[in-house]
Every structure is written in structure tokens, then in C-alpha cells.
Amino acid sequence: MRYSWRWFGPQDPVSIQDVRQTGATDIVSALHHLPNGAVWSIAEIKQRQHEVEWDEQNHEATNLTWSIVESVPVHEDIKKQTGNYLEYIRNYQQTLRNLAECGIKIVIYNFMPIIDWTRTDLAYRLPNGVRALRFDYFEFAAFDLYILQRRAAELDYTTQEQIQARKVFDAMDEATKQRLIRNIIAGLPGAEESFTLEEFNAALEEYREINAERLRSHLFAFLREIMPVADECGVRVAIHPDDPPRAMFGLPRILSNEQDISLLMNNFSSPNCGLNICAGSLGASAANDLEKFIRTWGARIPFVHLRSVQREADGSFYEAEHIAGSTNLAKLVKAVLDVEQQFGHEIIIRPDHGHQMLDDQRKATNPGYSCIGRMKGIAELKGMELAIRTFNY
């Protein structure tokens, strides 16, 4: 089991010098400055490798390796099968070839329409004073119904939910409304797009005729084109699940549960067509058995995000400590270790989304990606691994 760290490049508030001190050996990164759908050139890839591997400040090797791309974005035209989607697929194929030529053999992607991961509060205060990411179901519903005013949004909520959402909305001041707009549609770290309310409503309209079955057919068509290239180059291409794993804005969701994952795995037999288990995303639904997922599809899991969320009865959740919350991460670490032994390959993990705490509360940080909280997460995960190995659990 190798420990990795998500790094957003030279503009990341957490410097590569900081990362060297965290206990990670592998870097998870992407070329966020390139537009979606563009080919990642070998020169651009090598530049990022240099930024990872060489400490310019101290003029020495970092002993870090860029092992995983998270993510090569899938252009919206591919998801809708409109516009220049065939060109964007060819570009994706070439990017895979270029990454392989540079020695990077794990690529993560997602197929969530329009929005990536979604939270309503990026600085939710826990009792001990740390700040966490939170998804509040009724704040989200209030945004959808009364701020965005999405067409036919009321069809997605019960009468009682609409009443509760209205109460939440009526209690909001203007600053709270603007915070929700920024948090939900203005773009989070690693997200592919940023929208105004008008642009977001227009983008949603383009999906009105695309249901889950049709979106899944577009995903499968995309994979039929890129997997031969991945197999030729030896690149493991792994999909990230929906976050949160529930319907959002009337958009189809096709990777939220065991049935969704089974459909994908059963339709593509290549060992390079894989799954990026995200314990936080899938763990937001109590119906998902994450340990079972790891043990069932372990041979095709190159990468695991380990974090825990605290679920609430109304569908809300916040991101808990790695050793707390609704997900038992020790069981997942044990499953990862067992799978590694069973199949003879290492799985790279990363502490996903850390609390904003201590000095990081006085710094500019990317939401979920401050330094100290994630370093605490690595320490907790390494402690779990050591205990499991030492006592042979």
C-alpha cells in the first residue's frame, strides 16, 4: 500500500516542499491549466513531472513520483455525444498515449454531468473548532428550488421537503445565498467548470433528454474507443464514483451504487478498465458496502480515496476524521491489504479531504485540501495499517 498526496501544481497553496514532509511517496496531479478536451502534450506532462520530482527551492530531488493523474477530464460533448465529441475522444486517446510514454500508467476520470463533487458548506465548524466540508440536503434543496429556480425542480422533492427547504431559504441572508452559489456552481478544487446561475441553468437544459440509460450508453461508447488504447499502452483507466451518490439537479447519475459498478465491470472485461474507490463519495449512502466493493473488484482497483463522512438522517453529511464517522476505514484498509496479497499488486491510497485546522485556518487553502488535516489523515491511516500488519488482524 503506497501513500499519495493530491497536488494541484505550482499554484497549490501546499508547496511541493510541504508535501515532502507529509509521509507521502506518490503524487496525484493533473494539468488543470489546460482546457477540457485538449491533448496533453509530452512537453506539458514532463514539465509537471519536473515540478514534482525536483525541489527548486532546495535544489535537490524530492523523491516524489507523479504516479496518478486525477483527472483527465471528459469533455461535456463526449457525455452528451454532441458537437466535437469524436475529436475530443481522439484527443483523449492521444493524451493516454503521451502519459504512457512518460511512464504514468494510472488515469482517473469521472462521468458526472456538468458538476463534479458538490458541497453546500466549505467551512462547517465542528465542536473542536476544526472546519470540515458539509453537504446539507435542505440547503441544497433551497438553492435548487428558490435560488437557481431550476425548471420543474419541484418534481424532485416531496411536499414536505419543499416546505422545509422554503423555511431554510427564508432564513438566509444575502451573504448566505452568495456563499451557496459560490460553493455549488462556481467551481471547487479539481472541478472542471465554473458557472453563473444563468449559465448553469442553460447547461442543465442540454441534459433534459438524457436519462441515466442514455448517459450510460455514452459512457460505454467512450470506453469502447479509449480502452483499446489503454490496453495497448498498459494504462489503467479508473472511474471515480458520483459525489454525492444521489440525483442532483435532475441530472442522471450512473456510478452511485453496486448495481452501477456491476454494469460497468460486467460490460468491460479488460483489467485496465477499473474503479477508483472513493470511501467518502460512496460512503455518503448507507446502502453501499465499501468493504464488499473492494474485495469484489479489487483486481481492478488501482487507487483508493480514504476518508469518512458522518451521515445524517435527512441525507445530509459532513466529512469526519479518518478514524471517526459512519465509515470504518480500518476495515477498508484491511480489505486493501488482503486484495494486494491476493492479486500481487500494490494499491495506491490517499487521505482524501482533510479538516482545516491549526495554522491552516490562518492560511489560504483549497477547500478539503489543506495540509495539516490531510497529514493527520495519513498518520491515522498509517497507524491503522501498522496495527493490522503487526497484530495480523
Contacts in CASP RR format, 6 or more apart in sequence:
PFRMAT RR
TARGET T0000
AUTHOR 0000-0000-0000
METHOD contacts of the structure
MODEL  1
MRYSWRWFGPQDPVSIQDVRQTGATDIVSALHHLPNGAVWSIAEIKQRQH
EVEWDEQNHEATNLTWSIVESVPVHEDIKKQTGNYLEYIRNYQQTLRNLA
ECGIKIVIYNFMPIIDWTRTDLAYRLPNGVRALRFDYFEFAAFDLYILQR
RAAELDYTTQEQIQARKVFDAMDEATKQRLIRNIIAGLPGAEESFTLEEF
NAALEEYREINAERLRSHLFAFLREIMPVADECGVRVAIHPDDPPRAMFG
LPRILSNEQDISLLMNNFSSPNCGLNICAGSLGASAANDLEKFIRTWGAR
IPFVHLRSVQREADGSFYEAEHIAGSTNLAKLVKAVLDVEQQFGHEIIIR
PDHGHQMLDDQRKATNPGYSCIGRMKGIAELKGMELAIRTFNY
1 333 0 8 1.000
1 336 0 8 1.000
1 337 0 8 1.000
1 340 0 8 1.000
1 346 0 8 1.000
1 347 0 8 1.000
1 348 0 8 1.000
1 349 0 8 1.000
1 385 0 8 1.000
2 25 0 8 1.000
2 26 0 8 1.000
2 67 0 8 1.000
2 346 0 8 1.000
2 347 0 8 1.000
2 348 0 8 1.000
2 349 0 8 1.000
3 23 0 8 1.000
3 24 0 8 1.000
3 25 0 8 1.000
3 26 0 8 1.000
3 348 0 8 1.000
3 349 0 8 1.000
3 350 0 8 1.000
3 351 0 8 1.000
3 378 0 8 1.000
3 381 0 8 1.000
3 382 0 8 1.000
4 24 0 8 1.000
4 25 0 8 1.000
4 26 0 8 1.000
4 27 0 8 1.000
4 28 0 8 1.000
4 67 0 8 1.000
4 68 0 8 1.000
4 303 0 8 1.000
4 348 0 8 1.000
4 349 0 8 1.000
4 350 0 8 1.000
5 19 0 8 1.000
5 22 0 8 1.000
5 24 0 8 1.000
5 26 0 8 1.000
5 27 0 8 1.000
5 28 0 8 1.000
5 350 0 8 1.000
5 351 0 8 1.000
5 374 0 8 1.000
5 378 0 8 1.000
6 27 0 8 1.000
6 28 0 8 1.000
6 29 0 8 1.000
6 70 0 8 1.000
6 350 0 8 1.000
6 352 0 8 1.000
6 369 0 8 1.000
7 14 0 8 1.000
7 16 0 8 1.000
7 19 0 8 1.000
7 27 0 8 1.000
7 28 0 8 1.000
7 29 0 8 1.000
7 52 0 8 1.000
8 29 0 8 1.000
8 30 0 8 1.000
8 32 0 8 1.000
8 189 0 8 1.000
8 190 0 8 1.000
8 366 0 8 1.000
8 369 0 8 1.000
9 16 0 8 1.000
9 29 0 8 1.000
9 32 0 8 1.000
9 48 0 8 1.000
9 51 0 8 1.000
10 51 0 8 1.000
12 366 0 8 1.000
12 369 0 8 1.000
13 363 0 8 1.000
13 364 0 8 1.000
13 365 0 8 1.000
13 366 0 8 1.000
13 370 0 8 1.000
13 371 0 8 1.000
14 365 0 8 1.000
14 369 0 8 1.000
14 370 0 8 1.000
14 371 0 8 1.000
15 57 0 8 1.000
16 51 0 8 1.000
16 52 0 8 1.000
16 55 0 8 1.000
16 62 0 8 1.000
16 64 0 8 1.000
17 55 0 8 1.000
17 57 0 8 1.000
17 58 0 8 1.000
18 371 0 8 1.000
19 27 0 8 1.000
19 62 0 8 1.000
19 64 0 8 1.000
20 55 0 8 1.000
20 62 0 8 1.000
20 63 0 8 1.000
20 64 0 8 1.000
21 375 0 8 1.000
22 371 0 8 1.000
22 374 0 8 1.000
22 375 0 8 1.000
22 378 0 8 1.000
23 375 0 8 1.000
23 378 0 8 1.000
24 64 0 8 1.000
24 350 0 8 1.000
24 378 0 8 1.000
25 63 0 8 1.000
25 64 0 8 1.000
25 65 0 8 1.000
26 64 0 8 1.000
26 65 0 8 1.000
26 66 0 8 1.000
26 67 0 8 1.000
26 68 0 8 1.000
26 348 0 8 1.000
27 52 0 8 1.000
27 64 0 8 1.000
27 65 0 8 1.000
27 66 0 8 1.000
27 67 0 8 1.000
27 68 0 8 1.000
28 67 0 8 1.000
28 68 0 8 1.000
28 69 0 8 1.000
28 70 0 8 1.000
28 108 0 8 1.000
28 303 0 8 1.000
28 350 0 8 1.000
29 48 0 8 1.000
29 52 0 8 1.000
29 66 0 8 1.000
29 68 0 8 1.000
29 69 0 8 1.000
29 70 0 8 1.000
30 69 0 8 1.000
30 70 0 8 1.000
30 71 0 8 1.000
30 72 0 8 1.000
30 190 0 8 1.000
31 40 0 8 1.000
31 44 0 8 1.000
31 45 0 8 1.000
31 48 0 8 1.000
32 190 0 8 1.000
34 40 0 8 1.000
34 44 0 8 1.000
36 73 0 8 1.000
36 75 0 8 1.000
36 76 0 8 1.000
36 192 0 8 1.000
36 193 0 8 1.000
37 73 0 8 1.000
37 75 0 8 1.000
37 88 0 8 1.000
37 91 0 8 1.000
37 92 0 8 1.000
38 91 0 8 1.000
39 91 0 8 1.000
39 94 0 8 1.000
39 95 0 8 1.000
39 98 0 8 1.000
40 72 0 8 1.000
40 95 0 8 1.000
40 98 0 8 1.000
40 99 0 8 1.000
41 98 0 8 1.000
42 98 0 8 1.000
42 101 0 8 1.000
42 102 0 8 1.000
45 98 0 8 1.000
45 99 0 8 1.000
45 102 0 8 1.000
45 104 0 8 1.000
46 102 0 8 1.000
48 66 0 8 1.000
49 66 0 8 1.000
49 102 0 8 1.000
49 104 0 8 1.000
52 62 0 8 1.000
52 64 0 8 1.000
52 65 0 8 1.000
52 66 0 8 1.000
53 61 0 8 1.000
53 62 0 8 1.000
53 64 0 8 1.000
53 65 0 8 1.000
53 66 0 8 1.000
54 60 0 8 1.000
54 61 0 8 1.000
54 62 0 8 1.000
55 61 0 8 1.000
55 62 0 8 1.000
66 104 0 8 1.000
67 104 0 8 1.000
67 106 0 8 1.000
67 348 0 8 1.000
68 104 0 8 1.000
68 106 0 8 1.000
68 107 0 8 1.000
68 108 0 8 1.000
68 302 0 8 1.000
68 303 0 8 1.000
68 348 0 8 1.000
69 99 0 8 1.000
69 104 0 8 1.000
69 106 0 8 1.000
69 107 0 8 1.000
69 108 0 8 1.000
70 108 0 8 1.000
70 240 0 8 1.000
70 276 0 8 1.000
70 303 0 8 1.000
71 107 0 8 1.000
71 108 0 8 1.000
71 109 0 8 1.000
71 110 0 8 1.000
71 190 0 8 1.000
71 240 0 8 1.000
72 92 0 8 1.000
72 95 0 8 1.000
72 96 0 8 1.000
72 99 0 8 1.000
72 107 0 8 1.000
72 108 0 8 1.000
72 109 0 8 1.000
73 109 0 8 1.000
73 192 0 8 1.000
74 92 0 8 1.000
74 109 0 8 1.000
74 110 0 8 1.000
74 111 0 8 1.000
74 222 0 8 1.000
75 85 0 8 1.000
75 88 0 8 1.000
76 113 0 8 1.000
76 114 0 8 1.000
76 193 0 8 1.000
76 203 0 8 1.000
77 83 0 8 1.000
77 84 0 8 1.000
77 85 0 8 1.000
77 88 0 8 1.000
78 85 0 8 1.000
78 88 0 8 1.000
78 89 0 8 1.000
78 92 0 8 1.000
78 218 0 8 1.000
78 222 0 8 1.000
79 111 0 8 1.000
79 113 0 8 1.000
79 215 0 8 1.000
79 218 0 8 1.000
79 219 0 8 1.000
80 113 0 8 1.000
80 206 0 8 1.000
80 207 0 8 1.000
80 210 0 8 1.000
80 218 0 8 1.000
81 218 0 8 1.000
81 221 0 8 1.000
82 206 0 8 1.000
89 222 0 8 1.000
89 225 0 8 1.000
89 226 0 8 1.000
92 222 0 8 1.000
92 226 0 8 1.000
93 225 0 8 1.000
93 226 0 8 1.000
93 229 0 8 1.000
96 107 0 8 1.000
96 226 0 8 1.000
96 229 0 8 1.000
96 230 0 8 1.000
96 233 0 8 1.000
96 235 0 8 1.000
96 237 0 8 1.000
97 229 0 8 1.000
97 233 0 8 1.000
99 105 0 8 1.000
99 107 0 8 1.000
99 235 0 8 1.000
100 233 0 8 1.000
100 234 0 8 1.000
100 235 0 8 1.000
104 235 0 8 1.000
105 233 0 8 1.000
105 234 0 8 1.000
105 235 0 8 1.000
105 236 0 8 1.000
106 235 0 8 1.000
106 236 0 8 1.000
106 238 0 8 1.000
106 302 0 8 1.000
106 303 0 8 1.000
106 348 0 8 1.000
107 230 0 8 1.000
107 235 0 8 1.000
107 236 0 8 1.000
107 237 0 8 1.000
107 238 0 8 1.000
108 238 0 8 1.000
108 239 0 8 1.000
108 240 0 8 1.000
108 276 0 8 1.000
108 303 0 8 1.000
109 237 0 8 1.000
109 238 0 8 1.000
109 239 0 8 1.000
109 240 0 8 1.000
110 116 0 8 1.000
110 239 0 8 1.000
110 240 0 8 1.000
110 241 0 8 1.000
110 242 0 8 1.000
110 255 0 8 1.000
111 215 0 8 1.000
111 219 0 8 1.000
111 222 0 8 1.000
111 239 0 8 1.000
111 254 0 8 1.000
111 255 0 8 1.000
112 242 0 8 1.000
112 243 0 8 1.000
112 251 0 8 1.000
112 253 0 8 1.000
113 207 0 8 1.000
113 210 0 8 1.000
113 215 0 8 1.000
113 251 0 8 1.000
113 252 0 8 1.000
114 193 0 8 1.000
114 200 0 8 1.000
114 203 0 8 1.000
114 204 0 8 1.000
114 207 0 8 1.000
114 249 0 8 1.000
114 251 0 8 1.000
115 184 0 8 1.000
115 185 0 8 1.000
115 191 0 8 1.000
115 193 0 8 1.000
115 248 0 8 1.000
115 249 0 8 1.000
115 251 0 8 1.000
116 187 0 8 1.000
116 188 0 8 1.000
116 190 0 8 1.000
116 191 0 8 1.000
116 192 0 8 1.000
116 243 0 8 1.000
117 188 0 8 1.000
117 191 0 8 1.000
117 243 0 8 1.000
117 244 0 8 1.000
117 281 0 8 1.000
118 135 0 8 1.000
118 140 0 8 1.000
118 184 0 8 1.000
118 188 0 8 1.000
118 243 0 8 1.000
118 244 0 8 1.000
118 248 0 8 1.000
119 133 0 8 1.000
119 134 0 8 1.000
119 135 0 8 1.000
119 183 0 8 1.000
119 184 0 8 1.000
119 188 0 8 1.000
119 367 0 8 1.000
120 134 0 8 1.000
120 135 0 8 1.000
120 136 0 8 1.000
120 139 0 8 1.000
120 140 0 8 1.000
120 143 0 8 1.000
120 180 0 8 1.000
120 183 0 8 1.000
120 184 0 8 1.000
121 133 0 8 1.000
121 134 0 8 1.000
121 135 0 8 1.000
121 136 0 8 1.000
121 139 0 8 1.000
121 179 0 8 1.000
121 183 0 8 1.000
121 318 0 8 1.000
122 131 0 8 1.000
122 133 0 8 1.000
122 183 0 8 1.000
122 188 0 8 1.000
122 367 0 8 1.000
122 368 0 8 1.000
123 131 0 8 1.000
123 356 0 8 1.000
123 367 0 8 1.000
124 131 0 8 1.000
124 132 0 8 1.000
124 133 0 8 1.000
124 134 0 8 1.000
124 318 0 8 1.000
125 131 0 8 1.000
126 132 0 8 1.000
126 318 0 8 1.000
126 355 0 8 1.000
129 357 0 8 1.000
130 355 0 8 1.000
130 356 0 8 1.000
130 357 0 8 1.000
130 373 0 8 1.000
131 355 0 8 1.000
131 356 0 8 1.000
131 357 0 8 1.000
131 361 0 8 1.000
132 318 0 8 1.000
132 319 0 8 1.000
132 320 0 8 1.000
132 354 0 8 1.000
132 355 0 8 1.000
132 356 0 8 1.000
133 318 0 8 1.000
133 319 0 8 1.000
133 353 0 8 1.000
133 367 0 8 1.000
133 368 0 8 1.000
134 316 0 8 1.000
134 317 0 8 1.000
134 318 0 8 1.000
134 319 0 8 1.000
135 244 0 8 1.000
135 284 0 8 1.000
135 315 0 8 1.000
135 316 0 8 1.000
135 317 0 8 1.000
135 318 0 8 1.000
136 316 0 8 1.000
137 314 0 8 1.000
137 315 0 8 1.000
137 316 0 8 1.000
138 161 0 8 1.000
138 164 0 8 1.000
138 165 0 8 1.000
138 168 0 8 1.000
138 314 0 8 1.000
138 316 0 8 1.000
139 168 0 8 1.000
139 180 0 8 1.000
140 184 0 8 1.000
141 157 0 8 1.000
141 161 0 8 1.000
141 162 0 8 1.000
141 164 0 8 1.000
141 165 0 8 1.000
141 168 0 8 1.000
142 165 0 8 1.000
142 166 0 8 1.000
142 168 0 8 1.000
142 169 0 8 1.000
142 172 0 8 1.000
142 180 0 8 1.000
143 180 0 8 1.000
143 181 0 8 1.000
143 184 0 8 1.000
144 150 0 8 1.000
144 153 0 8 1.000
144 156 0 8 1.000
144 165 0 8 1.000
144 249 0 8 1.000
145 153 0 8 1.000
145 154 0 8 1.000
145 157 0 8 1.000
145 162 0 8 1.000
145 165 0 8 1.000
145 166 0 8 1.000
145 169 0 8 1.000
146 165 0 8 1.000
146 166 0 8 1.000
146 169 0 8 1.000
147 169 0 8 1.000
147 177 0 8 1.000
147 180 0 8 1.000
147 181 0 8 1.000
147 197 0 8 1.000
148 197 0 8 1.000
148 200 0 8 1.000
148 201 0 8 1.000
148 249 0 8 1.000
149 201 0 8 1.000
150 201 0 8 1.000
150 204 0 8 1.000
150 249 0 8 1.000
150 250 0 8 1.000
151 201 0 8 1.000
151 205 0 8 1.000
153 249 0 8 1.000
153 250 0 8 1.000
154 162 0 8 1.000
156 247 0 8 1.000
156 250 0 8 1.000
157 165 0 8 1.000
172 180 0 8 1.000
181 197 0 8 1.000
185 194 0 8 1.000
185 195 0 8 1.000
185 196 0 8 1.000
185 197 0 8 1.000
185 200 0 8 1.000
186 194 0 8 1.000
186 195 0 8 1.000
187 193 0 8 1.000
187 194 0 8 1.000
188 367 0 8 1.000
189 366 0 8 1.000
189 367 0 8 1.000
189 368 0 8 1.000
189 369 0 8 1.000
193 203 0 8 1.000
195 203 0 8 1.000
204 249 0 8 1.000
204 250 0 8 1.000
204 251 0 8 1.000
207 250 0 8 1.000
207 251 0 8 1.000
207 252 0 8 1.000
210 218 0 8 1.000
210 252 0 8 1.000
211 252 0 8 1.000
212 252 0 8 1.000
212 253 0 8 1.000
212 254 0 8 1.000
214 252 0 8 1.000
215 252 0 8 1.000
215 254 0 8 1.000
216 252 0 8 1.000
216 254 0 8 1.000
216 263 0 8 1.000
219 254 0 8 1.000
219 264 0 8 1.000
220 267 0 8 1.000
220 268 0 8 1.000
223 237 0 8 1.000
223 268 0 8 1.000
223 273 0 8 1.000
226 237 0 8 1.000
227 237 0 8 1.000
227 268 0 8 1.000
227 270 0 8 1.000
227 272 0 8 1.000
227 273 0 8 1.000
229 235 0 8 1.000
230 236 0 8 1.000
230 237 0 8 1.000
230 270 0 8 1.000
230 272 0 8 1.000
230 273 0 8 1.000
231 270 0 8 1.000
231 272 0 8 1.000
234 272 0 8 1.000
235 272 0 8 1.000
236 271 0 8 1.000
236 272 0 8 1.000
236 274 0 8 1.000
236 302 0 8 1.000
237 272 0 8 1.000
237 273 0 8 1.000
237 274 0 8 1.000
238 274 0 8 1.000
238 275 0 8 1.000
238 276 0 8 1.000
238 300 0 8 1.000
238 301 0 8 1.000
238 302 0 8 1.000
238 303 0 8 1.000
239 255 0 8 1.000
239 264 0 8 1.000
239 274 0 8 1.000
239 275 0 8 1.000
239 276 0 8 1.000
240 255 0 8 1.000
240 276 0 8 1.000
240 278 0 8 1.000
240 281 0 8 1.000
241 255 0 8 1.000
241 256 0 8 1.000
241 261 0 8 1.000
241 276 0 8 1.000
241 277 0 8 1.000
241 278 0 8 1.000
241 281 0 8 1.000
241 282 0 8 1.000
242 253 0 8 1.000
242 254 0 8 1.000
242 255 0 8 1.000
242 256 0 8 1.000
242 281 0 8 1.000
243 278 0 8 1.000
243 280 0 8 1.000
243 281 0 8 1.000
243 284 0 8 1.000
244 281 0 8 1.000
244 284 0 8 1.000
244 285 0 8 1.000
244 317 0 8 1.000
245 253 0 8 1.000
245 255 0 8 1.000
245 256 0 8 1.000
245 257 0 8 1.000
245 281 0 8 1.000
245 282 0 8 1.000
245 283 0 8 1.000
245 284 0 8 1.000
245 285 0 8 1.000
245 288 0 8 1.000
246 253 0 8 1.000
246 256 0 8 1.000
246 284 0 8 1.000
246 285 0 8 1.000
247 253 0 8 1.000
253 260 0 8 1.000
254 260 0 8 1.000
255 261 0 8 1.000
255 264 0 8 1.000
256 282 0 8 1.000
256 285 0 8 1.000
257 282 0 8 1.000
257 285 0 8 1.000
257 287 0 8 1.000
257 288 0 8 1.000
258 288 0 8 1.000
258 289 0 8 1.000
258 292 0 8 1.000
258 293 0 8 1.000
261 275 0 8 1.000
261 293 0 8 1.000
261 297 0 8 1.000
264 273 0 8 1.000
264 275 0 8 1.000
265 273 0 8 1.000
265 274 0 8 1.000
265 275 0 8 1.000
265 297 0 8 1.000
265 300 0 8 1.000
271 299 0 8 1.000
271 300 0 8 1.000
273 300 0 8 1.000
274 297 0 8 1.000
274 300 0 8 1.000
274 301 0 8 1.000
274 302 0 8 1.000
275 293 0 8 1.000
275 297 0 8 1.000
275 300 0 8 1.000
275 301 0 8 1.000
276 301 0 8 1.000
276 302 0 8 1.000
276 303 0 8 1.000
276 304 0 8 1.000
276 305 0 8 1.000
277 290 0 8 1.000
277 293 0 8 1.000
277 294 0 8 1.000
277 301 0 8 1.000
277 303 0 8 1.000
277 304 0 8 1.000
277 305 0 8 1.000
278 304 0 8 1.000
278 305 0 8 1.000
278 352 0 8 1.000
279 290 0 8 1.000
279 304 0 8 1.000
279 305 0 8 1.000
279 306 0 8 1.000
279 307 0 8 1.000
279 308 0 8 1.000
279 327 0 8 1.000
279 329 0 8 1.000
279 332 0 8 1.000
279 352 0 8 1.000
280 305 0 8 1.000
280 307 0 8 1.000
280 308 0 8 1.000
280 309 0 8 1.000
280 319 0 8 1.000
280 327 0 8 1.000
280 352 0 8 1.000
280 353 0 8 1.000
281 305 0 8 1.000
282 288 0 8 1.000
282 290 0 8 1.000
282 293 0 8 1.000
283 290 0 8 1.000
283 309 0 8 1.000
283 311 0 8 1.000
283 326 0 8 1.000
283 327 0 8 1.000
284 309 0 8 1.000
284 311 0 8 1.000
284 315 0 8 1.000
284 317 0 8 1.000
286 311 0 8 1.000
286 326 0 8 1.000
290 327 0 8 1.000
290 332 0 8 1.000
291 331 0 8 1.000
291 332 0 8 1.000
291 335 0 8 1.000
294 301 0 8 1.000
294 304 0 8 1.000
294 332 0 8 1.000
294 335 0 8 1.000
294 336 0 8 1.000
294 339 0 8 1.000
295 335 0 8 1.000
295 338 0 8 1.000
295 339 0 8 1.000
298 339 0 8 1.000
298 343 0 8 1.000
298 347 0 8 1.000
299 339 0 8 1.000
299 343 0 8 1.000
301 339 0 8 1.000
301 347 0 8 1.000
302 347 0 8 1.000
302 348 0 8 1.000
303 347 0 8 1.000
303 348 0 8 1.000
303 349 0 8 1.000
303 350 0 8 1.000
304 332 0 8 1.000
304 336 0 8 1.000
304 347 0 8 1.000
304 348 0 8 1.000
304 349 0 8 1.000
304 350 0 8 1.000
305 349 0 8 1.000
305 350 0 8 1.000
305 352 0 8 1.000
306 322 0 8 1.000
306 329 0 8 1.000
306 332 0 8 1.000
306 333 0 8 1.000
306 349 0 8 1.000
306 350 0 8 1.000
306 351 0 8 1.000
306 352 0 8 1.000
306 381 0 8 1.000
307 319 0 8 1.000
307 322 0 8 1.000
307 327 0 8 1.000
307 329 0 8 1.000
307 351 0 8 1.000
307 352 0 8 1.000
307 353 0 8 1.000
307 354 0 8 1.000
308 319 0 8 1.000
308 320 0 8 1.000
308 321 0 8 1.000
308 322 0 8 1.000
308 323 0 8 1.000
308 324 0 8 1.000
308 325 0 8 1.000
308 326 0 8 1.000
308 327 0 8 1.000
308 329 0 8 1.000
309 317 0 8 1.000
309 318 0 8 1.000
309 319 0 8 1.000
309 320 0 8 1.000
309 325 0 8 1.000
309 326 0 8 1.000
309 327 0 8 1.000
310 317 0 8 1.000
310 318 0 8 1.000
310 319 0 8 1.000
310 320 0 8 1.000
310 324 0 8 1.000
310 325 0 8 1.000
310 326 0 8 1.000
311 317 0 8 1.000
311 326 0 8 1.000
317 326 0 8 1.000
319 353 0 8 1.000
319 354 0 8 1.000
319 355 0 8 1.000
319 368 0 8 1.000
320 326 0 8 1.000
321 355 0 8 1.000
321 376 0 8 1.000
321 377 0 8 1.000
321 380 0 8 1.000
322 329 0 8 1.000
322 351 0 8 1.000
322 376 0 8 1.000
322 377 0 8 1.000
322 380 0 8 1.000
322 381 0 8 1.000
323 329 0 8 1.000
323 330 0 8 1.000
323 380 0 8 1.000
323 384 0 8 1.000
329 380 0 8 1.000
329 381 0 8 1.000
329 384 0 8 1.000
330 384 0 8 1.000
330 387 0 8 1.000
330 388 0 8 1.000
333 381 0 8 1.000
333 384 0 8 1.000
333 385 0 8 1.000
333 388 0 8 1.000
334 388 0 8 1.000
334 393 0 8 1.000
336 347 0 8 1.000
336 349 0 8 1.000
337 385 0 8 1.000
337 388 0 8 1.000
337 389 0 8 1.000
339 347 0 8 1.000
340 346 0 8 1.000
340 347 0 8 1.000
349 381 0 8 1.000
351 373 0 8 1.000
351 374 0 8 1.000
351 375 0 8 1.000
351 377 0 8 1.000
351 378 0 8 1.000
351 380 0 8 1.000
351 381 0 8 1.000
353 368 0 8 1.000
353 369 0 8 1.000
353 374 0 8 1.000
354 368 0 8 1.000
354 369 0 8 1.000
354 370 0 8 1.000
354 373 0 8 1.000
354 374 0 8 1.000
354 376 0 8 1.000
354 377 0 8 1.000
355 370 0 8 1.000
355 373 0 8 1.000
355 376 0 8 1.000
356 365 0 8 1.000
356 367 0 8 1.000
356 368 0 8 1.000
356 370 0 8 1.000
356 373 0 8 1.000
357 370 0 8 1.000
357 372 0 8 1.000
357 373 0 8 1.000
357 376 0 8 1.000
358 372 0 8 1.000
359 372 0 8 1.000
360 370 0 8 1.000
360 371 0 8 1.000
360 372 0 8 1.000
360 373 0 8 1.000
363 370 0 8 1.000
365 371 0 8 1.000
368 374 0 8 1.000
387 393 0 8 1.000
END
